[in-house]
Amino acid sequence: MNHEETKEHVHDHEHEHVLEDGTVIRHTHGPHGHTHSHAQTKAVLNRLSRAIGHLESIRRMVEDGRDCTEVLIQLSAVKSAINNTGKIILQDHIEHCIVDAVEHGDKDAIKELEKAIDRFMK
């Protein structure tokens, strides 16, 4: 694994996420301050860049007054791409973060994973 494919994270500070509906979620990823790598970071970033480009093209379709059916088909493709990207992130998280959390006795990480899966599946 080369450096481009590795992303180091330190999970020892509280931070927040703002959901689409404006809900603010504040949490930490455990007090142990361990670091771990994500093997799929480069692949995830590439997928997100493609999805962003695809969304920008859909916005242009709407601005140009393209057929609604075509827009909906393209939106469906972006939703699928985003869901597949989420699956990769989830798999990587389980294989690295959760394994590490279990080794360090971090039960909160499991609870956070359950909440994240619940939100992702909605």
Rosetta silent file (secondary structure, phi, psi, omega in degrees, C-alpha in Angstrom):
SEQUENCE: MNHEETKEHVHDHEHEHVLEDGTVIRHTHGPHGHTHSHAQTKAVLNRLSRAIGHLESIRRMVEDGRDCTEVLIQLSAVKSAINNTGKIILQDHIEHCIVDAVEHGDKDAIKELEKAIDRFMK
SCORE:     score description
SCORE:     0.000 S_00000001
   1 L     0.000  124.086  179.526    0.000    0.000    0.000 S_00000001
   2 L   -90.356  172.168 -174.554    1.548    3.334   -1.003 S_00000001
   3 H   -61.250  -34.466 -179.692    1.132    6.659    0.781 S_00000001
   4 H   -62.351  -28.190 -176.482   -1.525    7.902   -1.664 S_00000001
   5 H   -90.385   -2.242 -176.398   -3.810    5.024   -0.665 S_00000001
   6 L  -112.355  132.942  176.947   -3.424    5.585    3.074 S_00000001
   7 L  -125.870  119.891 -178.953   -5.288    8.208    5.068 S_00000001
   8 E   -92.067  138.777  177.359   -4.424    8.605    8.736 S_00000001
   9 E  -129.467  141.241  170.626   -7.065    9.716   11.206 S_00000001
  10 E  -114.461  119.449 -174.703   -6.788   10.535   14.871 S_00000001
  11 L  -104.543   72.603 -178.304  -10.111   10.051   16.593 S_00000001
  12 L  -135.034   13.067  178.489   -9.647   11.868   19.857 S_00000001
  13 L  -129.616  152.648  177.580  -11.602   15.103   19.516 S_00000001
  14 L   -77.559  140.614  176.911  -15.256   15.973   19.525 S_00000001
  15 E  -147.455  174.796 -176.969  -16.626   17.161   16.214 S_00000001
  16 E  -131.613  154.808  174.637  -19.976   17.658   14.561 S_00000001
  17 E  -124.030  138.379  176.949  -21.842   16.649   11.449 S_00000001
  18 E  -108.811  119.245 -179.781  -24.780   18.633   10.061 S_00000001
  19 L   -78.628  166.697 -179.082  -27.400   16.468    8.372 S_00000001
  20 L   -54.938  -35.513 -178.062  -29.482   17.594    5.380 S_00000001
  21 L   -82.983    4.269  178.078  -32.408   18.428    7.644 S_00000001
  22 L    93.447   -5.348  178.565  -30.200   20.676    9.789 S_00000001
  23 L   -64.517  133.576  178.851  -29.808   18.213   12.654 S_00000001
  24 E  -104.635  125.499  178.507  -26.404   18.614   14.316 S_00000001
  25 E  -110.924  118.277  176.523  -24.703   15.453   15.571 S_00000001
  26 E  -107.918  132.183  178.388  -21.768   15.991   17.955 S_00000001
  27 E  -162.602  172.242  172.302  -19.572   13.037   18.867 S_00000001
  28 L  -121.821  171.023  175.571  -16.091   11.641   19.280 S_00000001
  29 L  -111.517   35.907  175.462  -14.563    8.435   18.034 S_00000001
  30 L   100.182  150.276 -175.164  -13.228    7.383   21.384 S_00000001
  31 L   -85.504   -3.774 -171.940  -10.691    8.730   23.842 S_00000001
  32 L   -77.104  -14.708  173.716   -7.833    6.369   22.984 S_00000001
  33 L    62.359   28.776  179.580   -6.429    8.611   20.225 S_00000001
  34 L   -76.169  162.030  173.467   -5.285    5.734   18.041 S_00000001
  35 E  -116.318  152.332  177.312   -4.494    6.159   14.376 S_00000001
  36 E  -153.016  160.652 -176.684   -5.486    3.821   11.604 S_00000001
  37 E  -107.217  154.182  176.214   -5.366    3.812    7.840 S_00000001
  38 L  -114.819  109.524 -175.976   -8.123    3.616    5.266 S_00000001
  39 L   -65.560  -26.123 -173.045   -7.025    1.562    2.293 S_00000001
  40 L   -98.136   10.503 -175.123   -9.881    2.807    0.106 S_00000001
  41 H   -56.004  -47.453 -178.227   -9.470    6.585    0.580 S_00000001
  42 H   -62.710  -43.414  179.285   -8.182    7.231   -2.935 S_00000001
  43 H   -63.314  -41.365  179.530  -10.929    5.102   -4.511 S_00000001
  44 H   -64.632  -45.640  179.433  -13.594    6.856   -2.411 S_00000001
  45 H   -61.284  -40.426  177.281  -12.277   10.304   -3.335 S_00000001
  46 H   -63.190  -43.660  178.750  -12.269    9.352   -7.028 S_00000001
  47 H   -63.520  -42.231  178.831  -15.853    8.072   -6.801 S_00000001
  48 H   -64.499  -40.580  177.828  -16.979   11.227   -4.994 S_00000001
  49 H   -61.256  -41.614  177.838  -15.316   13.429   -7.618 S_00000001
  50 H   -64.779  -41.190  179.725  -17.137   11.534  -10.373 S_00000001
  51 H   -64.899  -40.226  178.198  -20.461   11.870   -8.529 S_00000001
  52 H   -62.401  -44.653  177.473  -19.895   15.608   -8.054 S_00000001
  53 H   -61.356  -40.776  179.040  -19.158   15.980  -11.772 S_00000001
  54 H   -63.884  -43.703  177.979  -22.256   13.971  -12.607 S_00000001
  55 H   -61.960  -39.470  178.136  -24.395   16.191  -10.328 S_00000001
  56 H   -63.006  -37.889  178.036  -22.987   19.296  -11.993 S_00000001
  57 H   -68.868  -34.062  176.286  -23.995   17.907  -15.394 S_00000001
  58 H   -66.801  -39.854  177.294  -27.491   17.194  -14.053 S_00000001
  59 H   -59.935  -41.345  177.656  -27.730   20.779  -12.819 S_00000001
  60 H   -64.687  -36.707  177.089  -26.865   21.942  -16.352 S_00000001
  61 H   -59.642  -44.686  179.994  -29.547   19.592  -17.721 S_00000001
  62 H   -65.152  -45.296  179.540  -32.120   21.260  -15.454 S_00000001
  63 H   -60.206  -34.831 -178.834  -30.879   24.753  -16.376 S_00000001
  64 L   -84.159   -0.272  178.034  -31.165   23.834  -20.072 S_00000001
  65 L    73.479   28.891  179.873  -34.733   22.590  -19.624 S_00000001
  66 L   -64.468  160.645 -178.741  -33.953   18.963  -20.484 S_00000001
  67 L   -55.541  133.983 -178.251  -36.652   16.339  -20.270 S_00000001
  68 H   -59.137  -36.902  179.489  -37.627   15.510  -16.673 S_00000001
  69 H   -61.748  -43.064  178.071  -37.420   11.784  -17.371 S_00000001
  70 H   -62.222  -41.643  179.282  -33.785   12.144  -18.473 S_00000001
  71 H   -62.838  -45.196 -179.697  -33.003   14.172  -15.339 S_00000001
  72 H   -63.139  -38.761  178.159  -34.625   11.557  -13.095 S_00000001
  73 H   -63.053  -43.814  179.780  -32.669    8.751  -14.761 S_00000001
  74 H   -67.805  -37.740  175.845  -29.419   10.639  -14.207 S_00000001
  75 H   -62.105  -39.545  177.838  -30.355   11.403  -10.585 S_00000001
  76 H   -61.645  -39.874  178.836  -30.982    7.705  -10.069 S_00000001
  77 H   -64.408  -39.528  178.728  -27.507    6.937  -11.399 S_00000001
  78 H   -67.854  -41.822  177.782  -25.948    9.433   -8.953 S_00000001
  79 H   -58.970  -42.997  179.402  -27.931    7.987   -6.030 S_00000001
  80 H   -63.644  -43.495  179.477  -26.650    4.531   -6.928 S_00000001
  81 H   -62.704  -41.338  179.530  -23.060    5.798   -7.191 S_00000001
  82 H   -66.927  -43.198  177.779  -23.312    7.511   -3.803 S_00000001
  83 H   -60.994  -41.804  178.875  -24.817    4.395   -2.181 S_00000001
  84 H   -66.271  -36.363  176.144  -22.023    2.241   -3.606 S_00000001
  85 H   -65.072  -41.949  176.891  -19.445    4.721   -2.314 S_00000001
  86 H   -60.334  -37.998  178.450  -21.071    4.548    1.108 S_00000001
  87 H   -63.882  -39.418  178.076  -20.799    0.761    1.037 S_00000001
  88 H   -64.870  -44.039  178.362  -17.062    1.011    0.359 S_00000001
  89 H   -61.333  -44.810 -179.568  -16.639    3.467    3.244 S_00000001
  90 H   -62.391  -45.960  179.157  -18.662    1.210    5.535 S_00000001
  91 H   -60.589  -46.188 -179.989  -16.664   -1.881    4.568 S_00000001
  92 H   -62.582  -40.718  179.774  -13.374   -0.016    5.085 S_00000001
  93 H   -62.499  -45.268  179.755  -14.621    1.313    8.422 S_00000001
  94 H   -64.290  -46.402 -175.608  -15.553   -2.161    9.645 S_00000001
  95 H   -67.187  -28.338 -175.911  -12.308   -3.740    8.448 S_00000001
  96 H  -112.888  -62.590 -174.128  -10.082   -1.081   10.009 S_00000001
  97 H   -64.835  -47.567 -174.997  -11.767    1.219   12.532 S_00000001
  98 H   -70.770  -41.188  176.022  -14.084   -1.290   14.153 S_00000001
  99 H   -58.276  -44.933  179.198  -11.453   -4.028   14.347 S_00000001
 100 H   -64.065  -42.042 -179.763   -9.117   -1.495   15.962 S_00000001
 101 H   -63.126  -40.838  178.543  -11.843   -0.279   18.326 S_00000001
 102 H   -63.475  -42.984  178.896  -12.593   -3.838   19.440 S_00000001
 103 H   -61.441  -30.385 -179.520   -8.884   -4.429   20.075 S_00000001
 104 L   -96.417    5.113  178.480   -8.839   -1.281   22.252 S_00000001
 105 L    70.063   26.467 -177.977  -12.100   -2.123   24.048 S_00000001
 106 L   -88.537   89.124 -179.269  -13.926    0.890   22.535 S_00000001
 107 H   -71.436  -24.689  178.511  -17.587   -0.147   22.809 S_00000001
 108 H   -63.454  -31.646  179.950  -18.743    3.359   21.869 S_00000001
 109 H   -62.186  -36.717  178.111  -17.379    2.838   18.356 S_00000001
 110 H   -65.924  -42.885  178.598  -19.844   -0.027   17.849 S_00000001
 111 H   -62.577  -42.325  178.497  -22.736    2.175   18.982 S_00000001
 112 H   -63.832  -39.573  177.430  -21.591    4.941   16.625 S_00000001
 113 H   -61.584  -44.105  179.114  -21.382    2.423   13.767 S_00000001
 114 H   -60.191  -42.462  177.544  -24.936    1.277   14.460 S_00000001
 115 H   -64.078  -42.809 -179.026  -26.162    4.904   14.360 S_00000001
 116 H   -64.253  -41.934  178.352  -24.237    5.564   11.143 S_00000001
 117 H   -62.343  -42.957  179.324  -25.667    2.445    9.466 S_00000001
 118 H   -58.898  -45.759  179.436  -29.164    3.478   10.534 S_00000001
 119 H   -67.453  -40.543 -178.946  -28.738    6.934    8.978 S_00000001
 120 H   -64.669  -34.364 -175.510  -27.093    5.545    5.850 S_00000001
 121 H   -81.069  -10.320 -178.431  -29.919    3.061    5.265 S_00000001
 122 L   -70.883    0.000    0.000  -32.715    5.685    5.429 S_00000001
